[in-house]
């Protein structure tokens, strides 16, 4: 495997050049929050990734300081990207984390280049930039500082409450450029959260982030994702979630139904057989034609959420809306594009 025997010595793999002139350093930390997790530290040549022109995303550039995610969301569409490094898309995605340790310095250099035109930069649209690893590596303060110092517009999508550590930097950046923050909360059902998003802060804590940002004058939208068929889509569940989002002061809510791309699909179905075996056949029928739920189902969920949002006094946001209002994940097709996957 590509990741066997990473290090400085003669046992380093032949394709180590993918990671620049410095060898990959592999670390583990014997602390409760990082037990069982391996970090692969790399030095990036570039951290600005261009989104392919055919994309419908409302941004052209992304920054992803991490690859793999300790949030361990069973449905995460980015799982497939781990296979390109010969890493497992199941437990490996949750526990083998690639860290671009020089991301802040590289970004500052790229933003200062005469060739850079100040385009919007989206973060957290592949894996979460405020996952648990950020508490140790602290890459985001340097990244935000570079964006602030160059008055470069940006947006962040996160499930991580650690973003509040950087509240002052976000406030400073919002004074000089366009800043869009979105928090992902697909449901408020605690039992569903514990099993399907086991490494994330609770939905209530994420909504506290929305509230705290609003108190500082920073609009924060909520990406209501994923809406999980047969587990999180009952009318009373949708109502409870939208009500909680409204009470947190979200500026908008955008529903997104669960999609199951290769890599995520296999892991999710394994989880479903273990926790909800009676739903396996229903899922096989619903997703028989591909990664997405049927159009009629997506439209029904969107209509219900928008009606609830209007009832509770918040407006919907759309995929084409300004990044100031909402950030959306990269389309699954983009996750397989070389431009998005190049680590360095």
C-alpha positions in Angstrom: 0.0 0.0 0.0 1.1 3.5 -0.7 1.0 4.4 3.0 3.2 1.6 4.3 6.4 2.6 6.0 6.1 6.3 5.6 9.1 8.1 6.9 12.5 9.7 6.1 14.5 6.5 5.6 15.1 4.2 2.7 11.8 2.5 3.3 9.8 5.5 2.2 7.6 4.7 -0.8 8.8 5.6 -4.3 5.8 8.0 -4.8 6.8 10.1 -1.8 7.4 12.9 -4.2 3.7 13.6 -4.2 4.2 15.2 -0.8 7.0 17.6 -1.7 10.6 17.6 -0.7 10.0 16.7 2.9 9.0 13.1 3.8 5.6 12.4 5.3 5.8 12.2 9.1 3.4 9.8 10.7 2.3 10.5 14.3 0.1 9.1 17.0 -0.9 10.7 20.2 -1.7 8.8 23.4 -4.4 11.0 24.6 -8.1 10.0 25.0 -9.3 12.3 22.2 -6.8 11.0 19.7 -6.4 7.4 20.7 -6.6 5.1 17.7 -6.0 8.0 15.2 -3.0 8.3 13.0 -1.9 11.6 11.5 0.1 11.8 8.3 1.8 15.2 8.2 2.7 16.5 4.8 4.1 19.7 3.4 1.9 21.1 0.7 3.1 22.8 -2.5 -0.3 24.4 -3.0 -3.5 24.6 -0.9 -5.7 26.5 -3.3 -7.8 23.9 -5.3 -9.7 25.0 -8.3 -13.2 23.7 -8.7 -13.8 22.3 -12.3 -15.6 24.8 -14.6 -18.6 22.4 -15.1 -19.5 22.6 -11.4 -22.6 24.4 -10.3 -21.0 25.5 -7.1 -21.2 29.2 -6.2 -17.4 29.3 -5.7 -14.3 28.5 -7.8 -11.7 27.8 -5.2 -11.4 25.7 -2.1 -8.9 25.1 0.7 -8.8 21.8 2.5 -6.1 21.6 5.2 -7.1 18.1 6.2 -8.1 14.9 4.4 -10.0 12.2 6.3 -12.2 13.2 9.2 -12.6 12.2 12.8 -16.2 13.3 12.7 -16.8 9.7 11.4 -20.1 10.6 9.8 -21.3 7.3 8.3 -22.7 8.9 5.2 -19.8 11.3 4.3 -19.4 11.5 0.5 -15.7 12.4 0.8 -14.9 8.8 1.9 -14.1 7.8 -1.6 -11.1 10.2 -1.7 -9.2 8.1 0.7 -9.1 5.2 -1.8 -6.8 7.3 -4.0 -4.1 7.0 -1.4 -4.8 3.3 -0.9 -6.5 4.0 2.4 -9.6 2.4 3.6 -12.8 4.4 3.1 -14.4 3.1 6.2 -12.5 3.1 9.5 -9.4 4.4 7.7 -11.2 7.6 6.6 -12.2 8.1 10.3 -8.8 7.4 11.8 -6.1 8.0 9.1 -5.9 11.8 8.8 -3.7 13.7 6.4 -2.6 17.1 7.7 -1.1 19.8 5.5 1.0 21.3 8.3 2.3 24.2 6.2 -1.2 25.2 4.9 -1.2 28.7 6.5 2.2 29.8 5.1 1.5 28.4 1.6 -1.9 30.1 1.5 -0.4 33.4 2.5 2.1 33.1 -0.2 -0.5 32.2 -2.8 -2.9 35.0 -1.8 0.0 37.5 -2.2 0.9 36.4 -5.7 0.3 38.9 -8.5 -1.6 36.2 -10.3 -4.2 35.8 -7.6 -7.3 37.8 -8.3 -9.0 37.6 -4.9 -11.7 35.0 -5.8 -13.9 33.6 -3.1 -12.4 30.7 -1.2 -14.7 28.0 0.3 -13.6 25.8 3.2 -15.2 22.7 4.8 -16.9 21.6 1.7 -15.0 18.4 1.5 -13.9 17.4 5.0 -14.4 19.6 8.1 -11.7 22.1 8.7 -12.8 22.3 12.4 -12.7 18.5 13.1 -11.0 17.3 16.2 -7.5 17.4 14.7 -7.7 21.2 14.4 -7.5 21.4 18.2 -4.0 20.1 18.1 -2.7 21.4 14.7 -4.3 24.9 14.9 -4.1 25.5 11.1 -7.2 27.6 10.8 -6.0 30.7 12.7 -3.2 31.1 10.3 -5.5 30.4 7.3 -8.0 33.0 8.5 -5.2 35.5 9.2 -4.0 35.2 5.7 -7.5 35.6 4.3 -8.1 38.6 6.6 -4.8 40.3 5.7 -5.5 40.0 2.0 -9.2 41.0 2.5 -10.1 37.8 0.5 -13.7 36.7 0.7 -14.3 33.2 2.1 -16.9 30.9 3.5 -16.8 28.0 6.0 -19.1 25.0 6.4 -18.6 23.1 9.6 -20.1 20.8 12.2 -17.3 21.8 14.6 -17.8 24.0 17.7 -14.1 24.7 17.6 -14.8 27.5 15.2 -15.8 29.6 18.2 -12.1 29.6 19.2 -11.5 31.8 16.1 -14.5 34.1 16.7 -12.3 37.2 17.0 -10.5 36.5 13.7 -13.8 35.9 11.9 -15.1 39.2 13.3 -12.0 41.0 12.1 -12.2 39.4 8.7 -15.9 40.3 8.4 -14.9 44.0 8.7 -12.8 43.9 5.6 -14.3 41.3 3.3 -17.3 39.0 2.7 -17.5 36.2 5.2 -20.0 33.4 5.0 -20.5 30.8 7.7 -22.7 27.8 7.6 -23.3 25.1 10.2 -24.5 21.6 9.2 -27.4 20.3 11.3 -29.5 17.7 9.5 -31.6 16.6 12.5 -31.9 17.1 16.2 -32.7 13.4 17.1 -30.1 12.5 19.6 -30.2 8.8 19.1 -29.7 9.2 15.4 -26.9 11.6 16.0 -25.0 9.3 18.3 -24.9 6.4 15.8 -24.6 8.2 12.4 -22.3 11.1 13.4 -20.4 9.7 16.3 -17.4 12.0 16.3 -19.3 15.3 16.0 -20.5 17.8 18.6 -24.2 17.3 19.3 -26.8 19.2 17.2 -27.6 21.4 20.2 -23.9 22.5 20.5 -23.7 23.2 16.8 -26.8 25.4 17.1 -25.0 27.2 19.9 -22.4 28.1 17.3 -25.1 29.7 15.2 -26.3 31.6 18.1 -22.9 32.8 19.2 -22.0 34.0 15.7 -25.2 35.9 15.4 -24.5 37.7 18.7 -21.3 38.9 17.1 -23.1 40.2 14.0 -22.0 37.4 11.7 -24.8 35.9 9.7 -24.8 32.1 9.9 -26.9 29.8 7.7 -27.7 26.2 8.4 -27.3 23.4 5.9 -29.9 21.0 7.0 -28.0 18.0 5.8 -28.4 15.2 5.5 -32.1 14.6 5.8 -32.0 10.8 6.3 -34.9 8.9 4.7 -37.0 6.9 7.0 -34.9 7.9 10.0 -35.0 11.7 10.1 -37.7 12.7 7.7 -40.9 12.3 9.7 -43.0 15.6 9.7 -42.5 16.0 13.5 -38.7 15.5 13.1 -38.5 18.1 10.3 -40.6 20.5 12.4 -38.4 20.0 15.5 -35.2 20.6 13.5 -36.4 23.7 11.7 -37.8 25.1 14.9 -34.5 24.6 16.7 -32.6 26.2 13.7 -34.9 29.2 13.8 -34.6 29.6 17.6 -30.8 29.7 17.2 -31.1 32.7 14.9 -30.0 31.1 11.7 -30.2 33.5 8.7 -31.3 30.7 6.4 -31.9 27.0 6.1 -31.1 24.8 3.2 -32.3 21.1 3.2 -30.2 18.5 1.5 -31.3 14.9 1.2 -28.8 12.1 1.9 -26.9 11.0 -1.1 -24.8 7.8 -1.3 -21.8 7.9 -3.6 -19.4 4.9 -4.0 -17.2 4.7 -0.9 -19.9 6.2 1.3 -22.6 4.0 0.0 -20.9 0.7 1.1 -20.0 2.1 4.6 -23.5 3.5 5.1 -25.2 0.2 4.0 -23.0 -1.7 6.4 -24.1 0.6 9.2 -27.7 0.3 8.2 -27.6 -3.5 8.3 -26.2 -3.4 11.8 -28.5 -0.7 13.2 -31.7 -0.8 11.1 -31.8 -4.1 9.2 -35.5 -3.6 8.4 -34.7 -0.6 6.3 -32.1 -2.2 4.0 -34.6 -3.2 1.3 -36.3 0.2 1.3 -32.9 1.9 0.8 -32.0 -0.5 -2.0 -35.2 0.5 -3.8 -34.9 4.2 -3.1 -31.3 4.4 -4.3 -31.6 1.8 -7.0 -31.0 4.3 -9.8 -27.8 5.9 -8.3 -26.5 8.1 -5.6 -29.5 10.3 -5.2 -32.9 9.8 -3.8 -35.8 10.1 -6.3 -36.5 13.7 -7.5 -40.1 13.5 -6.1 -38.7 12.7 -2.7 -36.1 15.5 -2.7 -38.8 18.0 -3.8 -41.2 16.9 -1.1 -38.5 17.4 1.6 -37.5 20.7 0.2 -41.1 21.9 0.1 -41.7 20.8 3.7 -38.6 22.5 5.0 -39.2 25.7 3.2 -42.8 25.8 4.5 -41.6 25.3 8.0 -38.9 27.9 7.6 -41.5 30.4 6.5 -43.7 29.5 9.5 -40.8 30.0 11.9 -39.6 33.2 10.3 -36.4 32.2 8.4 -36.0 32.2 4.6 -34.6 29.4 2.5 -31.3 29.6 0.8 -30.6 28.1 -2.5 -27.5 26.4 -4.0 -26.9 29.4 -6.2 -27.1 31.9 -3.4 -24.3 34.2 -2.4 -21.7 32.4 -0.2 -22.3 35.1 2.4 -25.6 33.4 3.2 -24.8 29.7 2.9 -22.0 27.3 2.0 -22.7 24.0 0.4 -20.7 20.8 0.0 -18.8 20.2 -3.2 -20.8 18.1 -5.6 -19.9 14.4 -5.2 -18.6 14.3 -8.7 -16.0 16.9 -7.8 -14.6 14.6 -5.1 -13.1 12.4 -7.8 -11.6 15.2 -9.8 -7.8 15.3 -9.7 -7.9 19.1 -9.2 -9.8 18.6 -5.9 -7.8 15.6 -4.7 -4.2 16.7 -5.2 -2.8 17.0 -1.7 0.1 19.2 -2.7 
